[in-house]
Amino acid sequence: MFSRYFGSIVGTSAQVPAKAAPPTLPPKAKVGLEMLGQARQERKRYQNGMPGTSIDFAIRSYEDGVTVLLESIKAEQFASEGQKVELRGIAHACLAEAEGLKEQRKALSEARANLAPQRHRSAPTPGGSAAGGGRGASSRPGNAAAPVSRAEGTPRGGAAAAAAVPAAAKIGSGNGERPSVRWNEVAGLENAKAALQEAAVLPIRFPSLFTGERKPWRGILLYGPPGTGKSRLAQAVATEVDASYFAVTSSDLVSKWVGESEKQVRLLFEQAAASRPSIIFIDEVDALVSARTDGENDTTRRLKNELLVRMSEAAEGVLVLGATNVPWGLDPAVRRRFERRIHIPLPDADARYELLRIHLGATPHELSEREMRRLSQQADSLSGADVSVVVRDALMEPVRMLQQATHFRQEADGAWAMCGASDRGAQRMGLMQVPAQKLRTPPVTHAHMERAMRAARPSVGTEDLRRHEQFTAEFGAGN
């Protein structure tokens, strides 16, 4: 009955066209058939060796589609009993195909274990993503074999399949690896550092201190204006305790597939539990668990409920760190699970001085300590990110001067420096005429910094600061 719409879906080699389901089918049955069609398309793309495909994703799509289809058969009204019989046959055929994919995945995993296991444990997996600065990739755990992705150029079929190396599916970033951010690389925020030492560092580094009724904190919320260093603080905590680090955002966990978002949350916490001690850092947590309303859809509500349950049942040695710029938008149940709520304010004058020094780095400059102290006073109301923008703007001033220069002269060491038209040895030429390897860049001066400081505008408004202070007075815990 349905084969004319779905290209003989019960056949093992048929492809499911993206056509609408018959109008006589109930809505949920249509959704289930469409999901199964997408699953079969993913399977064919994977078997054809197309890059970016995943055998694990195809298996999950099969299982989800079959679940929806069987729920429809059980709960919805059909035009005839024959429709139910045929749909059950489709479900059984698709489950058989999913089992075949599982066998293929198992064979690939065994091949991976037999081929140079030491190399695969220590090196990034082909087809996956190496951990990078800030946000890389973390492995999905599970009872089944590790998810398998197809990389470009990977052979398939027969003996060649043994050479295919499964790549871990990605949830968020960090890959469970240790960051390399030290406390002294986070300027200022001494009160926040002290609170995090007590709430996060001591329980993981000295677990013997937390026995009996003295329990470590399971959830810590870092809140404050944007650009104040919340993410850097989370990385510094993970570095201090030598813990596995998993950084996620809403885009890492939210999926358009039914039930996939809840699975992502569950797999994230399982992976963190397997890598203890570990820290799960949820950036912009308000995007995931904002206050619940009557009008929100069922998928969003299930995701929030799953995250609440996982946070409550987090394994010992797993710390959940959340960061948000709008703490007043969090659901009260989520706020309760963040037992410590630490305010990360704008940097003070000393912190701004440290930020200026850090961002200038090894760039040649003529700024004295006194001038930098004066600049840090002028940067009042600027966030850490704003100070970074000011320094970057000042660092570009020598480049702008070189672009506008009309005369250059060659120094005794052979380098070319910009000069005035009346200077001795001046030659009329533009920047593009100067040999690239012999160009001398002018140092950054106090005037450059002053000009950039005058052009700077704070990214945080006074109303935002007032609301953060009000939230701290009402709900801050650990400041």
QUITALIN-V736282 format. One record per run of one state. SS is the DSSP state (A for helix, B for strand, O for the rest). FROM is the first residue (numbers start at 1). LEN is the number of residues. If there is no record, write none. Layout:
BEGIN
ss->(SS,SS)
from->(FROM,FROM)
len->(LEN,LEN)
END
This chain:
BEGIN
ss->(O,A,O,A,O,B,A,O,A,O,A,O,B,O,B,O,A,O,B,O,B,O,A,O,A,O,A,O,B,O,A,O,B,O,A,O,A,O,B,O,A,O,B,O,A,O,B,O,A,B,O,A,O,B,O,A,O,B,O,A,O,A,O,B,O,B,O,B,O,A,O,A,B,O,B,O,A,O,A,O,B,O)
from->(1,3,7,27,48,54,55,76,81,115,117,123,139,140,149,150,158,164,170,171,173,174,183,186,190,206,207,210,219,224,230,241,244,249,250,254,260,275,278,283,285,288,290,291,298,313,318,325,327,330,331,332,338,340,344,349,361,365,366,369,379,384,405,407,411,416,419,427,429,431,434,436,439,440,444,445,446,456,462,476,477,478)
len->(2,4,20,21,6,1,21,5,34,2,6,16,1,9,1,8,6,6,1,2,1,9,3,4,16,1,3,9,5,6,11,3,5,1,4,6,15,3,5,2,3,2,1,7,15,5,7,2,3,1,1,6,2,4,5,12,4,1,3,10,5,21,2,4,5,3,8,2,2,3,2,3,1,4,1,1,10,6,14,1,1,2)
END
